[in-house]
Amino acid sequence: MAKMASHTLMAKVEADRLRAGLPGVATRGSAGARAITGFEHMTLPHSDATVTQLPEAQARAKAAASPLSFARKGTFEVRLARTPREIDAAQSLRYRVFYEEMSAQADAQTRASKRDVDRFDEFCDHLLVFDHALAKGAEGDDLPLDAVVGCYRLLRQDVAERHGGFYTASEYDIAPLLARVNKDLRFLELGRSCVLAPYRNKPTVELLWHGIAQYVALHNLDVMFGCASFEGTDPAKLKLPLSYLYHYHLTPSEWHVRALPDRYVEMNLMAKEDIDQREAWRMLPPMIKGYLRAGCYIGDGAVVDQQFGTTDVLILFPVTQIAERYLTKFGSSKPA
């Protein structure tokens, strides 16, 4: 069913772009689409997600009216959501990816609304990739929902502190990380990332990265973090990649962060000398590979999410540790 829905959606996107006189969306085939899926759900939905009217998000979006278009390339643009309709489009996209294509289990209200919504949406910023060929010039309340083809949810520390904390705190003990020597640093949580199947390609992903880099510079942020997932809930079957992450990419002591005691799953399942690094790398989801290339650390302990069929790890990016080639490519150098 998910494959059929994905193929039907891809055909519709192609037809809409061709009618607009634009080339079809380049894809990497079914294997590529499946492979990139690991990139898309940094943070999976809460099981008790309910639909709300997002009053604060609406007011903030109207007041801020995001002054920036972070980047445009052809018919594509990456920027923050400016209107409630654009946030609704992101929630619709997340539902299509998380619930219809992947294995998240929706309750009755979520199925009826066909939206992935939780309490964090109200006060987060929503980074969106638009395909203006699908928007056909429409904006505001007339924006077609399918014009949003990629998204991230961004939660700054100062905002989280006013609204009950970070989503990641439901899986990892991040309080010591925020309170110790890093108390003067500004943190950003990345979450709810997904890309529509026909757009799972390098240009779309790079636009999202470019938007994040510009957002980090705009708010003078110091550290990014969030959860990334492996498919599957049996850590024994993931012992090679988990052990590789533990032995080669674990956070140093000054950045130590650990899974909550009641959710902690050991990652050190193999001796370092027994690890085939090439094979371990092959088994990593594309999302985690991308983060490692950029210079991220991995937290101590995995977390199994039975409801969503995933094994999660924590990723941590001190901005000063991001590989120089990424800073140059995406323009993420922080202002002095």
N, C-alpha and C positions, 0 to 999 in steps of 0.2 A: 504494500500500500504506500509506504513512504517513497519507494523508488518511483512508482507510477505518478504520485503527486509531484515529485521533483522533476520528472521528465515533462509533465504537462506544464508546470510553471516555467521551465526553461524554454519550451516552445512558445509560450505566450510572450515572454520577454523578448525572444528573437523577433517575433512578429511585430511587436510594438516598435522595436528599434528600426526594423526594416521599413515600416510604414512612415517613420520619421525621416527616412532617407539616410540612415546611419548603418554602419556595418553591424553584424551580429556580435554577440558577446563571445570572445574567445574563451574556450573552456579546456580543461585538461582530461576530459573523458571521465567515465564513471570511476575508474581507479583513482584518478586525481581528486575527484570530488570526495570520495570516501577518505582519502588520506588527509585532506585538509580539514576534515571534520574535527580532528583533535585540536585544531587551533581555535575553534569557535566558542567553546563554553568554559571560559576561565572560571566563572562562578555559575553554577546551575541554580535553577529556581528553588525557592522555599516550597515545601509541600503544602503550606497553608496560605499560599499566595491568593489574595483577593483583589477584586477590582475596586479602585477608589477614583475619586475625581481629581486628585492631585492639586488641591487648591494652592498650596504654596509653590509648587512647581509652575503652575500657570502664572501666578503673580510674578514670580521671579523671572520667568521667561519673557513676559511682557515688559517688565521693568528693565531688564538687562538688555534685551533685544540684541543679543550677541553681536558686537561690532565687527567681528572678524570672520572672513572666509579664510580658513587656514590655507587652503590650496584648491586649485582647479586644474583639471587635466582633461581636455576634450569635453565631453558632456558630463564629466564627473566632478563633484565638489565635496570637500570634507569641511564640516563646521559643526558648531554646537546647535542643538535644537533651539529654535526661537519661539515656537508656539506650542500650545497643547496638542494640536493636530500632529505635529512632527514627533512629539513624544509618543503619541498614540501609534504612529506609524512604526516607531522602534519597537514598541511592545507587540505589535502585530507580527513584525519580522521575527522577534524572539520566539513567539509562539510557533510560527511555522517551522523554525529550525529546531528548537528544543523539544517540542511536543509532537509535531506532525512528522518530522524527518528523523529525529533521534528518539530516545527511549524515555524521556521524562513522562511521568504519569500525572495527568491533569485531574483535578476535582471537577465537580459538576459545574461550578461557577466559571472556572477557567475555560472549560470546554465550550460553555455557552457564549462567553465573551470572545473567545479566540484571541486572548491577550495574555502575555506573561507579565504579571504585575506583582510587585511587593512593596512594602512600606518605604524602601530605600529610593524608589523612583521619584517620590515627592520632592526630595531635596538634593538629589544628585544632578550633575550635568550629564547630558547625553550627547556623545560625539557621533555624528552621523555621516555616512557617505550617501550622496544623492546621485541618481542617474537622471539628469535633466531631460534626456530623451523620453523617459517615461512620465516625467512631470508635465511635459508639454506646456511649459510656461505657467502652470498653476502654482499658487502659493496659498499660505494660510489654510483656511478651512476647506479649500478646494483641492488641496494637495492629494494626489492619489496615494494610497497607503503603500503601494508597491514601488513608489519612487525612492524610498529609503531601502538601500540594498546592503548596508553594512552598519554596524554600530558597536560602540563601547559605552559602558557606564563609568563615570568618573566621580570619585568621592574624595574631596580634600579633607585633611585632618580637622581644620577649623570648623567645617560644616558637620563632620561626623560627631565632633564633641558636643555640638548643640542638639544632636538628634539621636543620642543613644549609642553611638559607636559605629564601628566598621562591621560589614558583613563577615569578613574573614575571621572575626573573633568567635564565630560559631564553630570554627574548626581548629583554630590555632590560638595559643596564648601569646597575644601580641602586646599585652600591657607592659611587660618588662622592656620590650623593644622600644616602645614609645616613651618610657619613663626614665631609662638609664642615661647613658652618655649622649643619647640621641634626642634628648628632650628639647633642644633648640632647633632641631631639624623639622622640616615640613614634609609630611607624608601624603601620598596619593594612592588610593586604592583603585585598581583596574578591575572591572567585572562585566558580566553579561555581554561578552563579546560574541558576535556572530556575523556571518556573511551569507547572503543568499546564494544558493547552489550555483547558478550560472556565472556568478561573479567571483568565485573562489580562485583567484589568480593573483599573480604578483602585483599588478598595478593597484588593485583594490586594497590589498593588505598594506602596501606601501603608503597609500593615502591615509589609512588609519594610523599608521606609525607616525606619519608626518604630522597629523593632527594632534596626537599625543605629545610629540616633541614640542610643538608650538604652545600647547596648553601648559606644559611643564615650565617653559620659559616665561610665559605670560604671568604665571602665578608664583614664579621663583621657587619652585618645589625642589626638594632635595632627594626624596626616596620614593620609588614606586613599588607596590607589592600587590599580590593577589593570589588566587588559586588557579592551578592548571591541572588538567585531568588526563588520566589514562582510561581507556575503555576497559571494563572488567573489574570484578570485585575480589579476585583471588590474588593476593600479593605474591603467593608462591609462583604463579605464572609470570609475574612481573619482576622476579628476583634479580634478573640481569640488569635491566634499566634502572630499577630502584637502587641497587647496590652501586651501580656506576654513578648515579647522582650523589649518593652518600659519600663515596670515596673521593670523587673528583670535583664536586661543586657545592659541597656543604658550606653554609654560612660560617665565616670566621667568628671567633669568640665575641668580638665587639658587635656583631650583628646577629647573635644567636637568637633563634626563635624556634619554638617546639610545638608540636601538635598538643591539643588538650589531653590530659591524662586519660580520660575515658574514651578518647577517639584515636589515640596514638597507635600507629602500626609501624613496627620496626622496618627500616629500609636497608639496614646492614645485614643482608641475607647471604652474601658471598664474600670470601676473602678478596682483598684488592688484587692480589697476584693471579687470581683465577678469572678475572674479568676480561672478556674479549671486548675491547673498547669499540672496535668497528661494528660488531654485532649489536652491542648495547646502544650505540648511536642510531643504528638502523631502526631499532624498536621504539625510539622516542617519538611521541606525537610531534607533528610539524610545529605546533605552537611552542613547545618546550625547546625544540631545536633553535627556533628563532630567538627565544629569550636567552639561551645560552650563548649563541653567537654574539648577541649584543652585550653580554657580560654579566648576566644575572647570577645570583646565588640561589641555593635551594635550602629550605628550612629542614629541620630535623623531624622526621616522622611523616608518614603518609596518613591519609584519612580515607577510609572506605565509606562511600555513600551508596548504601544498598538500594535506596529508592531510585536513584538515577543510574545505577549500574556503572559507577566510576570509582577510580582510586585517585585521590587528589594529592597534589604536592603544593607547597608554598613557594612562590618565586619572589625574589627580593632584588630590587635594582637601586643601589645608591647611584644617583645621577653621575657622580664623579667617576664611577667605575664603568660607565657605558663605553663600549669600544669607540675609539675615535672615528672610525669609518662611518659609524652610525650617526654620530654627532654631526659630521660633515655632510652626510647624505641628506639627513632630515632637518638640518638647521636647528638643532636642539641646544646649542650653546646657551647657557644661562647668562643673563645680564649680570654685570658686576655689582 
